Amino acid sequence: MPYINIKVTREGVTREQKQALIAGATQLLVDVLGKNPATTVVVIDEVELDNWGIAGELVSDRRAQGR
């Protein structure tokens, strides 16, 4: 049973976008690895900007600086 975990920053990802991510990730495993979509699990975690860092900086600070 494949398990896919997608992590994104919490910045207004819509229900429709989440559905597209789930469908696309599932189809990718079908196409590349021949996995059964009925047993493929996809979980999307939305992470607060203050809980995500890049290059030693909080994403919230980087966003505030326009990066």
PDB file with one MODEL, atoms N, CA, C and O in Angstrom:
MODEL        1
ATOM      1  N   MET A   1       0.840  -1.175   0.000  1.00  0.00           N
ATOM      2  CA  MET A   1       0.000   0.000   0.000  1.00  0.00           C
ATOM      3  C   MET A   1       0.888   1.241   0.000  1.00  0.00           C
ATOM      4  O   MET A   1       1.493   1.550   1.027  1.00  0.00           O
ATOM      5  N   PRO A   2       0.986   1.961  -1.116  1.00  0.00           N
ATOM      6  CA  PRO A   2       1.794   3.172  -1.162  1.00  0.00           C
ATOM      7  C   PRO A   2       1.201   4.269  -0.281  1.00  0.00           C
ATOM      8  O   PRO A   2      -0.018   4.397  -0.159  1.00  0.00           O
ATOM      9  N   TYR A   3       2.070   5.041   0.319  1.00  0.00           N
ATOM     10  CA  TYR A   3       1.678   6.156   1.172  1.00  0.00           C
ATOM     11  C   TYR A   3       2.472   7.374   0.709  1.00  0.00           C
ATOM     12  O   TYR A   3       3.702   7.354   0.688  1.00  0.00           O
ATOM     13  N   ILE A   4       1.759   8.424   0.341  1.00  0.00           N
ATOM     14  CA  ILE A   4       2.388   9.657  -0.120  1.00  0.00           C
ATOM     15  C   ILE A   4       2.050  10.748   0.886  1.00  0.00           C
ATOM     16  O   ILE A   4       0.885  10.928   1.240  1.00  0.00           O
ATOM     17  N   ASN A   5       3.058  11.475   1.348  1.00  0.00           N
ATOM     18  CA  ASN A   5       2.832  12.582   2.274  1.00  0.00           C
ATOM     19  C   ASN A   5       3.305  13.865   1.600  1.00  0.00           C
ATOM     20  O   ASN A   5       4.491  14.029   1.314  1.00  0.00           O
ATOM     21  N   ILE A   6       2.365  14.770   1.352  1.00  0.00           N
ATOM     22  CA  ILE A   6       2.660  16.059   0.735  1.00  0.00           C
ATOM     23  C   ILE A   6       2.601  17.116   1.827  1.00  0.00           C
ATOM     24  O   ILE A   6       1.608  17.214   2.548  1.00  0.00           O
ATOM     25  N   LYS A   7       3.644  17.894   1.948  1.00  0.00           N
ATOM     26  CA  LYS A   7       3.671  18.975   2.935  1.00  0.00           C
ATOM     27  C   LYS A   7       3.744  20.299   2.191  1.00  0.00           C
ATOM     28  O   LYS A   7       4.591  20.496   1.320  1.00  0.00           O
ATOM     29  N   VAL A   8       2.837  21.205   2.554  1.00  0.00           N
ATOM     30  CA  VAL A   8       2.800  22.540   1.971  1.00  0.00           C
ATOM     31  C   VAL A   8       2.636  23.553   3.099  1.00  0.00           C
ATOM     32  O   VAL A   8       2.136  23.233   4.178  1.00  0.00           O
ATOM     33  N   THR A   9       3.066  24.772   2.826  1.00  0.00           N
ATOM     34  CA  THR A   9       2.827  25.814   3.819  1.00  0.00           C
ATOM     35  C   THR A   9       1.351  26.183   3.794  1.00  0.00           C
ATOM     36  O   THR A   9       0.691  26.124   2.757  1.00  0.00           O
ATOM     37  N   ARG A  10       0.850  26.566   4.969  1.00  0.00           N
ATOM     38  CA  ARG A  10      -0.567  26.930   5.106  1.00  0.00           C
ATOM     39  C   ARG A  10      -0.759  28.342   4.543  1.00  0.00           C
ATOM     40  O   ARG A  10      -0.621  29.342   5.248  1.00  0.00           O
ATOM     41  N   GLU A  11      -1.077  28.381   3.263  1.00  0.00           N
ATOM     42  CA  GLU A  11      -1.253  29.664   2.591  1.00  0.00           C
ATOM     43  C   GLU A  11      -2.451  29.621   1.659  1.00  0.00           C
ATOM     44  O   GLU A  11      -2.380  30.087   0.522  1.00  0.00           O
ATOM     45  N   GLY A  12      -3.534  29.068   2.134  1.00  0.00           N
ATOM     46  CA  GLY A  12      -4.778  29.125   1.377  1.00  0.00           C
ATOM     47  C   GLY A  12      -4.917  28.124   0.253  1.00  0.00           C
ATOM     48  O   GLY A  12      -5.524  28.435  -0.772  1.00  0.00           O
ATOM     49  N   VAL A  13      -4.375  26.939   0.414  1.00  0.00           N
ATOM     50  CA  VAL A  13      -4.579  25.892  -0.592  1.00  0.00           C
ATOM     51  C   VAL A  13      -6.055  25.519  -0.572  1.00  0.00           C
ATOM     52  O   VAL A  13      -6.607  25.191   0.479  1.00  0.00           O
ATOM     53  N   THR A  14      -6.686  25.571  -1.735  1.00  0.00           N
ATOM     54  CA  THR A  14      -8.118  25.308  -1.803  1.00  0.00           C
ATOM     55  C   THR A  14      -8.422  23.811  -1.800  1.00  0.00           C
ATOM     56  O   THR A  14      -7.546  22.979  -2.039  1.00  0.00           O
ATOM     57  N   ARG A  15      -9.668  23.498  -1.529  1.00  0.00           N
ATOM     58  CA  ARG A  15     -10.121  22.103  -1.568  1.00  0.00           C
ATOM     59  C   ARG A  15      -9.880  21.516  -2.964  1.00  0.00           C
ATOM     60  O   ARG A  15      -9.452  20.371  -3.104  1.00  0.00           O
ATOM     61  N   GLU A  16     -10.162  22.317  -3.980  1.00  0.00           N
ATOM     62  CA  GLU A  16      -9.984  21.862  -5.360  1.00  0.00           C
ATOM     63  C   GLU A  16      -8.516  21.584  -5.670  1.00  0.00           C
ATOM     64  O   GLU A  16      -8.198  20.614  -6.358  1.00  0.00           O
ATOM     65  N   GLN A  17      -7.624  22.432  -5.165  1.00  0.00           N
ATOM     66  CA  GLN A  17      -6.189  22.212  -5.362  1.00  0.00           C
ATOM     67  C   GLN A  17      -5.732  20.950  -4.643  1.00  0.00           C
ATOM     68  O   GLN A  17      -4.919  20.192  -5.173  1.00  0.00           O
ATOM     69  N   LYS A  18      -6.247  20.721  -3.440  1.00  0.00           N
ATOM     70  CA  LYS A  18      -5.900  19.494  -2.712  1.00  0.00           C
ATOM     71  C   LYS A  18      -6.381  18.268  -3.471  1.00  0.00           C
ATOM     72  O   LYS A  18      -5.665  17.271  -3.557  1.00  0.00           O
ATOM     73  N   GLN A  19      -7.581  18.334  -4.017  1.00  0.00           N
ATOM     74  CA  GLN A  19      -8.100  17.213  -4.804  1.00  0.00           C
ATOM     75  C   GLN A  19      -7.207  16.940  -6.005  1.00  0.00           C
ATOM     76  O   GLN A  19      -6.924  15.788  -6.332  1.00  0.00           O
ATOM     77  N   ALA A  20      -6.763  18.016  -6.662  1.00  0.00           N
ATOM     78  CA  ALA A  20      -5.877  17.855  -7.822  1.00  0.00           C
ATOM     79  C   ALA A  20      -4.541  17.240  -7.412  1.00  0.00           C
ATOM     80  O   ALA A  20      -4.008  16.392  -8.128  1.00  0.00           O
ATOM     81  N   LEU A  21      -3.994  17.656  -6.267  1.00  0.00           N
ATOM     82  CA  LEU A  21      -2.744  17.065  -5.770  1.00  0.00           C
ATOM     83  C   LEU A  21      -2.922  15.578  -5.485  1.00  0.00           C
ATOM     84  O   LEU A  21      -2.078  14.764  -5.861  1.00  0.00           O
ATOM     85  N   ILE A  22      -4.013  15.226  -4.827  1.00  0.00           N
ATOM     86  CA  ILE A  22      -4.269  13.827  -4.488  1.00  0.00           C
ATOM     87  C   ILE A  22      -4.431  12.985  -5.752  1.00  0.00           C
ATOM     88  O   ILE A  22      -3.849  11.907  -5.865  1.00  0.00           O
ATOM     89  N   ALA A  23      -5.224  13.481  -6.700  1.00  0.00           N
ATOM     90  CA  ALA A  23      -5.437  12.737  -7.946  1.00  0.00           C
ATOM     91  C   ALA A  23      -4.138  12.619  -8.741  1.00  0.00           C
ATOM     92  O   ALA A  23      -3.828  11.553  -9.274  1.00  0.00           O
ATOM     93  N   GLY A  24      -3.382  13.711  -8.818  1.00  0.00           N
ATOM     94  CA  GLY A  24      -2.140  13.693  -9.589  1.00  0.00           C
ATOM     95  C   GLY A  24      -1.074  12.797  -8.989  1.00  0.00           C
ATOM     96  O   GLY A  24      -0.398  12.063  -9.709  1.00  0.00           O
ATOM     97  N   ALA A  25      -0.920  12.853  -7.668  1.00  0.00           N
ATOM     98  CA  ALA A  25       0.076  12.008  -7.004  1.00  0.00           C
ATOM     99  C   ALA A  25      -0.293  10.533  -7.137  1.00  0.00           C
ATOM    100  O   ALA A  25       0.571   9.685  -7.358  1.00  0.00           O
ATOM    101  N   THR A  26      -1.568  10.240  -7.002  1.00  0.00           N
ATOM    102  CA  THR A  26      -2.034   8.862  -7.155  1.00  0.00           C
ATOM    103  C   THR A  26      -1.747   8.366  -8.572  1.00  0.00           C
ATOM    104  O   THR A  26      -1.230   7.264  -8.757  1.00  0.00           O
ATOM    105  N   GLN A  27      -2.083   9.184  -9.566  1.00  0.00           N
ATOM    106  CA  GLN A  27      -1.872   8.786 -10.960  1.00  0.00           C
ATOM    107  C   GLN A  27      -0.393   8.616 -11.271  1.00  0.00           C
ATOM    108  O   GLN A  27      -0.024   7.746 -12.060  1.00  0.00           O
ATOM    109  N   LEU A  28       0.458   9.437 -10.660  1.00  0.00           N
ATOM    110  CA  LEU A  28       1.899   9.310 -10.865  1.00  0.00           C
ATOM    111  C   LEU A  28       2.391   7.931 -10.427  1.00  0.00           C
ATOM    112  O   LEU A  28       3.184   7.305 -11.130  1.00  0.00           O
ATOM    113  N   LEU A  29       1.929   7.458  -9.278  1.00  0.00           N
ATOM    114  CA  LEU A  29       2.340   6.131  -8.815  1.00  0.00           C
ATOM    115  C   LEU A  29       1.782   5.026  -9.698  1.00  0.00           C
ATOM    116  O   LEU A  29       2.425   3.992  -9.883  1.00  0.00           O
ATOM    117  N   VAL A  30       0.590   5.239 -10.243  1.00  0.00           N
ATOM    118  CA  VAL A  30       0.030   4.273 -11.194  1.00  0.00           C
ATOM    119  C   VAL A  30       0.905   4.227 -12.446  1.00  0.00           C
ATOM    120  O   VAL A  30       1.285   3.151 -12.909  1.00  0.00           O
ATOM    121  N   ASP A  31       1.221   5.403 -12.989  1.00  0.00           N
ATOM    122  CA  ASP A  31       1.969   5.484 -14.253  1.00  0.00           C
ATOM    123  C   ASP A  31       3.416   5.019 -14.124  1.00  0.00           C
ATOM    124  O   ASP A  31       3.917   4.309 -14.997  1.00  0.00           O
ATOM    125  N   VAL A  32       4.090   5.411 -13.048  1.00  0.00           N
ATOM    126  CA  VAL A  32       5.525   5.135 -12.918  1.00  0.00           C
ATOM    127  C   VAL A  32       5.800   3.780 -12.292  1.00  0.00           C
ATOM    128  O   VAL A  32       6.692   3.055 -12.733  1.00  0.00           O
ATOM    129  N   LEU A  33       5.034   3.436 -11.264  1.00  0.00           N
ATOM    130  CA  LEU A  33       5.323   2.209 -10.515  1.00  0.00           C
ATOM    131  C   LEU A  33       4.280   1.109 -10.689  1.00  0.00           C
ATOM    132  O   LEU A  33       4.438   0.010 -10.158  1.00  0.00           O
ATOM    133  N   GLY A  34       3.221   1.402 -11.427  1.00  0.00           N
ATOM    134  CA  GLY A  34       2.183   0.399 -11.635  1.00  0.00           C
ATOM    135  C   GLY A  34       1.382   0.087 -10.379  1.00  0.00           C
ATOM    136  O   GLY A  34       0.851  -1.016 -10.248  1.00  0.00           O
ATOM    137  N   LYS A  35       1.285   1.037  -9.454  1.00  0.00           N
ATOM    138  CA  LYS A  35       0.585   0.806  -8.188  1.00  0.00           C
ATOM    139  C   LYS A  35      -0.923   0.876  -8.383  1.00  0.00           C
ATOM    140  O   LYS A  35      -1.418   1.528  -9.302  1.00  0.00           O
ATOM    141  N   ASN A  36      -1.634   0.200  -7.510  1.00  0.00           N
ATOM    142  CA  ASN A  36      -3.088   0.170  -7.529  1.00  0.00           C
ATOM    143  C   ASN A  36      -3.619   1.449  -6.882  1.00  0.00           C
ATOM    144  O   ASN A  36      -3.330   1.697  -5.711  1.00  0.00           O
ATOM    145  N   PRO A  37      -4.385   2.267  -7.604  1.00  0.00           N
ATOM    146  CA  PRO A  37      -4.883   3.503  -7.013  1.00  0.00           C
ATOM    147  C   PRO A  37      -5.840   3.264  -5.848  1.00  0.00           C
ATOM    148  O   PRO A  37      -5.987   4.128  -4.983  1.00  0.00           O
ATOM    149  N   ALA A  38      -6.479   2.120  -5.817  1.00  0.00           N
ATOM    150  CA  ALA A  38      -7.421   1.814  -4.735  1.00  0.00           C
ATOM    151  C   ALA A  38      -6.739   1.628  -3.390  1.00  0.00           C
ATOM    152  O   ALA A  38      -7.376   1.732  -2.341  1.00  0.00           O
ATOM    153  N   THR A  39      -5.435   1.351  -3.424  1.00  0.00           N
ATOM    154  CA  THR A  39      -4.708   1.154  -2.167  1.00  0.00           C
ATOM    155  C   THR A  39      -3.656   2.225  -1.925  1.00  0.00           C
ATOM    156  O   THR A  39      -2.838   2.097  -1.014  1.00  0.00           O
ATOM    157  N   THR A  40      -3.672   3.282  -2.734  1.00  0.00           N
ATOM    158  CA  THR A  40      -2.708   4.371  -2.595  1.00  0.00           C
ATOM    159  C   THR A  40      -3.280   5.441  -1.678  1.00  0.00           C
ATOM    160  O   THR A  40      -4.362   5.972  -1.929  1.00  0.00           O
ATOM    161  N   VAL A  41      -2.554   5.754  -0.621  1.00  0.00           N
ATOM    162  CA  VAL A  41      -2.988   6.741   0.373  1.00  0.00           C
ATOM    163  C   VAL A  41      -2.180   8.017   0.178  1.00  0.00           C
ATOM    164  O   VAL A  41      -0.955   7.978   0.059  1.00  0.00           O
ATOM    165  N   VAL A  42      -2.880   9.152   0.147  1.00  0.00           N
ATOM    166  CA  VAL A  42      -2.225  10.455   0.033  1.00  0.00           C
ATOM    167  C   VAL A  42      -2.683  11.319   1.209  1.00  0.00           C
ATOM    168  O   VAL A  42      -3.880  11.454   1.463  1.00  0.00           O
ATOM    169  N   VAL A  43      -1.720  11.898   1.917  1.00  0.00           N
ATOM    170  CA  VAL A  43      -2.009  12.782   3.041  1.00  0.00           C
ATOM    171  C   VAL A  43      -1.358  14.131   2.743  1.00  0.00           C
ATOM    172  O   VAL A  43      -0.192  14.199   2.356  1.00  0.00           O
ATOM    173  N   ILE A  44      -2.130  15.203   2.928  1.00  0.00           N
ATOM    174  CA  ILE A  44      -1.597  16.549   2.758  1.00  0.00           C
ATOM    175  C   ILE A  44      -1.519  17.203   4.128  1.00  0.00           C
ATOM    176  O   ILE A  44      -2.528  17.341   4.819  1.00  0.00           O
ATOM    177  N   ASP A  45      -0.315  17.603   4.515  1.00  0.00           N
ATOM    178  CA  ASP A  45      -0.102  18.334   5.767  1.00  0.00           C
ATOM    179  C   ASP A  45       0.134  19.793   5.426  1.00  0.00           C
ATOM    180  O   ASP A  45       0.996  20.117   4.610  1.00  0.00           O
ATOM    181  N   GLU A  46      -0.638  20.675   6.056  1.00  0.00           N
ATOM    182  CA  GLU A  46      -0.431  22.106   5.898  1.00  0.00           C
ATOM    183  C   GLU A  46       0.337  22.605   7.117  1.00  0.00           C
ATOM    184  O   GLU A  46      -0.118  22.461   8.252  1.00  0.00           O
ATOM    185  N   VAL A  47       1.491  23.186   6.873  1.00  0.00           N
ATOM    186  CA  VAL A  47       2.393  23.598   7.938  1.00  0.00           C
ATOM    187  C   VAL A  47       2.358  25.122   8.072  1.00  0.00           C
ATOM    188  O   VAL A  47       2.456  25.840   7.077  1.00  0.00           O
ATOM    189  N   GLU A  48       2.218  25.604   9.297  1.00  0.00           N
ATOM    190  CA  GLU A  48       2.234  27.045   9.548  1.00  0.00           C
ATOM    191  C   GLU A  48       3.576  27.624   9.100  1.00  0.00           C
ATOM    192  O   GLU A  48       4.611  26.967   9.216  1.00  0.00           O
ATOM    193  N   LEU A  49       3.553  28.839   8.596  1.00  0.00           N
ATOM    194  CA  LEU A  49       4.773  29.469   8.084  1.00  0.00           C
ATOM    195  C   LEU A  49       5.853  29.581   9.147  1.00  0.00           C
ATOM    196  O   LEU A  49       7.040  29.506   8.829  1.00  0.00           O
ATOM    197  N   ASP A  50       5.464  29.761  10.409  1.00  0.00           N
ATOM    198  CA  ASP A  50       6.452  29.847  11.492  1.00  0.00           C
ATOM    199  C   ASP A  50       7.051  28.487  11.855  1.00  0.00           C
ATOM    200  O   ASP A  50       7.985  28.416  12.653  1.00  0.00           O
ATOM    201  N   ASN A  51       6.521  27.416  11.279  1.00  0.00           N
ATOM    202  CA  ASN A  51       7.017  26.067  11.552  1.00  0.00           C
ATOM    203  C   ASN A  51       7.793  25.492  10.373  1.00  0.00           C
ATOM    204  O   ASN A  51       8.054  24.290  10.330  1.00  0.00           O
ATOM    205  N   TRP A  52       8.164  26.342   9.415  1.00  0.00           N
ATOM    206  CA  TRP A  52       8.863  25.893   8.213  1.00  0.00           C
ATOM    207  C   TRP A  52      10.030  26.848   7.985  1.00  0.00           C
ATOM    208  O   TRP A  52       9.858  28.066   8.043  1.00  0.00           O
ATOM    209  N   GLY A  53      11.189  26.312   7.732  1.00  0.00           N
ATOM    210  CA  GLY A  53      12.351  27.157   7.513  1.00  0.00           C
ATOM    211  C   GLY A  53      13.097  26.796   6.255  1.00  0.00           C
ATOM    212  O   GLY A  53      13.121  25.639   5.836  1.00  0.00           O
ATOM    213  N   ILE A  54      13.715  27.810   5.648  1.00  0.00           N
ATOM    214  CA  ILE A  54      14.554  27.627   4.469  1.00  0.00           C
ATOM    215  C   ILE A  54      15.818  28.454   4.681  1.00  0.00           C
ATOM    216  O   ILE A  54      15.740  29.631   5.034  1.00  0.00           O
ATOM    217  N   ALA A  55      16.958  27.854   4.470  1.00  0.00           N
ATOM    218  CA  ALA A  55      18.236  28.556   4.568  1.00  0.00           C
ATOM    219  C   ALA A  55      18.413  29.245   5.923  1.00  0.00           C
ATOM    220  O   ALA A  55      18.967  30.342   6.002  1.00  0.00           O
ATOM    221  N   GLY A  56      17.943  28.600   6.973  1.00  0.00           N
ATOM    222  CA  GLY A  56      18.116  29.127   8.316  1.00  0.00           C
ATOM    223  C   GLY A  56      17.139  30.218   8.703  1.00  0.00           C
ATOM    224  O   GLY A  56      17.307  30.859   9.741  1.00  0.00           O
ATOM    225  N   GLU A  57      16.117  30.441   7.883  1.00  0.00           N
ATOM    226  CA  GLU A  57      15.153  31.496   8.159  1.00  0.00           C
ATOM    227  C   GLU A  57      13.733  30.928   8.164  1.00  0.00           C
ATOM    228  O   GLU A  57      13.433  29.961   7.465  1.00  0.00           O
ATOM    229  N   LEU A  58      12.868  31.550   8.967  1.00  0.00           N
ATOM    230  CA  LEU A  58      11.456  31.179   8.947  1.00  0.00           C
ATOM    231  C   LEU A  58      10.846  31.595   7.615  1.00  0.00           C
ATOM    232  O   LEU A  58      11.169  32.656   7.081  1.00  0.00           O
ATOM    233  N   VAL A  59       9.975  30.767   7.089  1.00  0.00           N
ATOM    234  CA  VAL A  59       9.307  31.108   5.839  1.00  0.00           C
ATOM    235  C   VAL A  59       8.483  32.386   6.019  1.00  0.00           C
ATOM    236  O   VAL A  59       8.393  33.199   5.099  1.00  0.00           O
ATOM    237  N   SER A  60       7.888  32.563   7.192  1.00  0.00           N
ATOM    238  CA  SER A  60       7.101  33.782   7.432  1.00  0.00           C
ATOM    239  C   SER A  60       7.969  35.029   7.267  1.00  0.00           C
ATOM    240  O   SER A  60       7.508  36.024   6.708  1.00  0.00           O
ATOM    241  N   ASP A  61       9.214  34.995   7.741  1.00  0.00           N
ATOM    242  CA  ASP A  61      10.121  36.135   7.577  1.00  0.00           C
ATOM    243  C   ASP A  61      10.504  36.321   6.110  1.00  0.00           C
ATOM    244  O   ASP A  61      10.571  37.448   5.619  1.00  0.00           O
ATOM    245  N   ARG A  62      10.753  35.225   5.422  1.00  0.00           N
ATOM    246  CA  ARG A  62      11.109  35.306   4.008  1.00  0.00           C
ATOM    247  C   ARG A  62       9.961  35.886   3.188  1.00  0.00           C
ATOM    248  O   ARG A  62      10.181  36.706   2.297  1.00  0.00           O
ATOM    249  N   ARG A  63       8.750  35.463   3.487  1.00  0.00           N
ATOM    250  CA  ARG A  63       7.579  36.002   2.784  1.00  0.00           C
ATOM    251  C   ARG A  63       7.436  37.496   3.051  1.00  0.00           C
ATOM    252  O   ARG A  63       7.123  38.263   2.141  1.00  0.00           O
ATOM    253  N   ALA A  64       7.665  37.909   4.290  1.00  0.00           N
ATOM    254  CA  ALA A  64       7.566  39.327   4.638  1.00  0.00           C
ATOM    255  C   ALA A  64       8.593  40.169   3.884  1.00  0.00           C
ATOM    256  O   ALA A  64       8.364  41.350   3.622  1.00  0.00           O
ATOM    257  N   GLN A  65       9.713  39.561   3.542  1.00  0.00           N
ATOM    258  CA  GLN A  65      10.775  40.242   2.804  1.00  0.00           C
ATOM    259  C   GLN A  65      10.591  40.105   1.286  1.00  0.00           C
ATOM    260  O   GLN A  65      11.411  40.585   0.503  1.00  0.00           O
ATOM    261  N   GLY A  66       9.509  39.448   0.894  1.00  0.00           N
ATOM    262  CA  GLY A  66       9.237  39.290  -0.535  1.00  0.00           C
ATOM    263  C   GLY A  66      10.003  38.182  -1.215  1.00  0.00           C
ATOM    264  O   GLY A  66      10.114  38.163  -2.441  1.00  0.00           O
ATOM    265  N   ARG A  67      10.542  37.241  -0.419  1.00  0.00           N
ATOM    266  CA  ARG A  67      11.303  36.120  -0.993  1.00  0.00           C
ATOM    267  C   ARG A  67      10.529  34.835  -0.898  1.00  0.00           C
ATOM    268  O   ARG A  67      11.014  33.789  -1.331  1.00  0.00           O
TER     269      ARG A  67
ENDMDL
END
